[in-house]
Amino acid sequence: MPAPAGPTGVAGPNRRSGVSMINGRNLGDAGTPLWGVAIGSVAETAVAVVGCKDGSLRTWNLAGGEPGGKPLGAPGSRHRSDVYGVAVGDLDGRPVAASAGLDGGVGVWDLGAGERRGEFLGGNGGAMNAVALATFGARTHLAAGGDDQRVQVWDLSPARPIVKGAFGHGARVLAVTFGILKKRPIVVSGGDDGLIRVWDLATGDPYRTLDGRGGAVSALWVGVLRARPIVVSGGDDGLIRVWDLGDRTTIPRVLGGADPAPNGPVNALAVGAVGGVPTVVSGSETGYVRVWSLDTGALRGESSHVQNVKGVALGVVDNRVTAISVGWQEDVWRWTLGRP
């Protein structure tokens, strides 16, 4: 397939806050379309963990890069088909990745050993589309959502994972993440019904439902901005919305204002700080990787793949904020955005 047009990037409209996107670097062709990506660390080396259409989960060494990536696990231990969701975290002091696939399986992988930990979880209700990892206190939790319209949560800390709960979203789940609200862990899901649902992790009680009003919600992030708990969402209408979880009366703010840049459906989001500015990186069906100021909503920079972008991740590599983007063009792209 043709290589992405990495050098077509531009700086954003604000000269002081613009982010250059002309430095895209192709880390190699996986030989298969790519669905999702996360950035983790193995032995103090940053790696990109990528979910592939061929059922494999692969790692790229971001210090040097390995053409095609390094598959995790022996062929018989991998997913049977597309890996839609990828997340990274720590379990028992070791770096791990989680995967969610078309085959309905949810896997936990030891990144240092390069092998799957235990048996696949789930597998009874159709495709698993999204996965998240988080540690609260001394316990690591995994959440996964899929076609059975539920978010399932496991406590991974025991020798054998324990089912923590199953939260009914009411529609096919496309995105899931964890967060903290009022000092309590929460689970947040987005579905093809356009709704974002928030639950208390410990009790399973619903906290709030947000109406995206723009079709399916396929990307979520939960965090804090200006001491306020927020949800950032993206989906089929191409808009990126910022919700204040602490204010039940507010309407969401849209990045880009009343006339945002045309995105096409937003498939993926990542959030971090670039040059001290809270920043959102989005990947769209139309092939754009865009960088936004979370604070002001301004577009800071953009570039494009040849084909649609299915996953983006953001992390710090060699003291530089680095974005990774993947999609159906089969290549893994790295963008250096600036200092943290």
N, C-alpha and C positions, 0 to 999 in steps of 0.2 A: 504494500500500500504506500502511497506517497507520504513523504515526511511532513510533519506539521510546519507551518510557516512561523517559526519562532521569532525571527527578527522583525516581525511586523508590529511589535508593541509600541505603545506611545506613553508619554507621561500624562498624568491627569490634568484637568483644567486649572488647578490651583498650583502655581509655581512653587509656593512655599511647602506645600504638602504633597506634591506630585511624587509618584513612585515610578521609576523607570521599569519598563517591561521589554526592553530590547536585549536583555541578557539571558534569554531562555536557553537552556542547555538540554539536549536530548540525551537521556541516560541509557537508551537502548530500546530495541524492538523486542517485545515479549513474544511475538508470533501468534498472539491471540488477543481479541478485544479485552479491555480492562474495565472493571466496574467500580472499584473503590480503592481508597488508599488512606493510610495513617502513617505518622512518623513516630518511631520509637528509638530505643537505644539498646545496643548489645555490646557489653564489655567496653563501655564509654565511646562506642562508635555509633553515630546516627545512621539509621536505616529507614528506608521506605518499605512498608508492607503493603502489597498490592493484591487485590482479589481479581481473579481472571475468569474468563468465560470457559476455559477448559477444565475448571474445577480445582485448579491449584491456587495456593497462596504463596507468593514469592516475595523475597526480600532483595532490595538494592542497597548496597553499601554507598551511602551518600558522600563518603570521603573520596572514593575512587570510582565507584560505579562498576557493575558487572553486566556485560551485555546479556540481555534476556532475563536477568535476575536469577536468584537461587531459589528453587522450589522447596517448600517445607514438607517434610514427611515423604515416605515411600509412596509410589503411585497408588497402592491399594489402600492407603490411609487417608487419601484426599477426598474432597467432595466429588460426587459423580458428575456434576455439571456446574453451571455458573455460580461464582462466589459474589453475591451482591453486596454484602456488608463486611466491613473490616474495622476493628478497634484494637488499641494497644493499651497495656497497663502493666501492673506488677502483681505477682501472686507468690506468696511464700518467699519473698525477696528475690524473685527471678522475673525477668522481662517476659511477658506473654502477649500473644495476639488472640483475638477472637474473630471467628468467621461465621457468616450466615449465608446459606445457599439455597438455590433453586430446588435442591433435593430435600429440603426441609430440615437439614442438619445444622446444628450449631457446634462449632469446634473451638477448642482451646488449645493453643500451640505454644510450646516452650521455644522462644526465639533463640536462646543460647544453644540448646541441643538440636534445634531444627526439626523437632518431632511433635506429634499431637499428644496432648495429655489426656489419657483416658478415652472413653467412648464419646461419640457424638451425642449431644443433648438434643432434645426436641425430636422432630421427625415424624410427627403424627398428624399434622394439619396443613399440608401444602407448603409452598415456598416460604422460606424465611428471608425477609427483605432488608432487615436492618439489625444492627447489634451495637451495644455500648458496654464499656467496662468502667467501673469506678470503685475506689476504696474508701470506705467510711469507717473510721476507727482502725481496727485491725482486720477488718473483713472486706474481702473483694467480692463485688457483685457484678453479675452479667445480666443484661436485659436484651431480649430479642423480640422482634415483632414481625408478623407476616400475614399470609393470606387467610389464616384462621381468625383474623380480626382481634387477636389478643396480643398483649405484651406479657411475655413470660420472664420471670426474674429468678435467678439462681444465686445462692450464696456459694461461692467457689472455695471458701477457706477450709472447710472440712476435707478430709481425705477423699470423700465422695460428695460431689455437689448436691446441695439441698435445694429443692424448689421452694423459693421464698413466697411466690404468689403468681397469680395470673390476672391481669387487668383487662377487662373487656373494652376495647376501643369502639366497637360497633361498626367498623368498616376495615377494609384491608389496610394494614399498618405499613407505612413506607419509610418512616423515620422514628428513631428513638434515642433518647439521651438521659443522663442523670443530671442532678443539680442539687443545690441547697436553697431552701426557702425558710425563713424564720428559724434558722439553725437546725432544720430538719431535712433529711435526705428526701428528694422527690424523684419521680420518674415522669418523663414527658414523652408523649407520642404524637406523631402526625400521620394522617391517613388520607386515603383517596376520597373521603367525604369532605375534605377541606377543613376539618376540625383539628385543633391541638388540645390534647387532654393532659391534665396534670394530676398526679396522685401522690399521696403521702406514702413513701416506701415502707415505713414500719407498720402502718395500720391498714394500708390498702384503700383508705378513704379517698374519694375524689375531692380535689381542692378547687379546680377551676377548669372550665372549657372555653377555649378561644376560637372564634369563628374566622378562619382565614379568608372567606368570601371570594376566593379566587381559584377554586379548583383544588386538586390534590396538593397536599403538603408533603414534600419529599426531602426536606433538609431542615435540621434544627440545631440550635446551640443555646445553652443556658449559662448565664453568668451574671456579672455585676457591672453596671456602668453608672458612674457618679453616685455610688453607694445605693443604687436601686437595683433590685433583682429584675433581670430581663430575659426574654426569649427572643431569639432571632430566627426567623423562618423564611423559607423559600419554597416555591412550588410552580405549578403549571402556568399561572398567569404571568410569570417572569418578574414579579415584584419581590423585593426583600423587605420584610416587615420587622419592626422592633416593637415588642410588647413589654409594658411595665407590669410585672406580675404582682407588684404590691398595690396597684391601683385598679380596682374592679370597674371603674367608670371610664377609663381612658380608652381612646381608639389607638390602633397601632400607628407608628410613624413609618413612612416608606423611604428607604434609601434612594437618593436621587431626586426627592421632592415630588412635585406634581407631574413632572415630565421626565421620568428616569430614562436612562439609555435603554434601548430595546434589548432585552435579554434573551427572549425565548424562555421556555420552561427552565427554572433553576433546579439543577439536579443535586448540587452539593454546596456546602458552606464550611468555612473554617474561620476562626476568630483568634486574634492575637494583637500584639502591639508592634508597630513599625515606626521607628523614630519617636517613640513615646506616644504615638497616636493610636488609640483603639481602632482596630482595622478588621474589616470583613473581606475575605477572599471568596468569590463565588465562581461556580462553573456551570455553564448553561448548555442546553440542547443545541444551540446554534454555534457552539464551538468557542465561545468567549470565556476567557479567564479575566475577571474584573476585580479590582482592588478598590474598596470603599472606606471612607472614614465612618466609623460607627457613631462618632460623636456628632458630626455635622451632616452626614448623609452624602457628602460630596464624592464624586468619582475621582480616585487618585491615580488610576492607571488601568490599562487593559491590553490584552493580546489575544490571539486566536489560534486554535488548532484547526486542522483541516476538517475534522469531524467533531461530533458532540463530545462534551466533557462530562464524564460520569462521576468523577471523584476529585476532591481537592483536599490537601492537608497543609498545615502551617506549623513550623517549628523553628528552633534556633540551631543552626549548624555552623560550627567554626565562628561563633560570635556574630553571625549574620542571620537575619530572619529569612527563612527559606520556605517557599511554597512549592508543593509538588502537585502536578495535575496529570490525570489519566483519563482515557476515554476509548472510543472505538477505533481510533487510528493506530492502536496497539503499542504506542510509544509512551514512555514515562518522561515527563518534562519537569525540569527544575528551574525555579525562578528565584534569584537572590534579590530581596526587596529592600534591604537596608539594615541598619542597626536596630536592636530591640527598642 
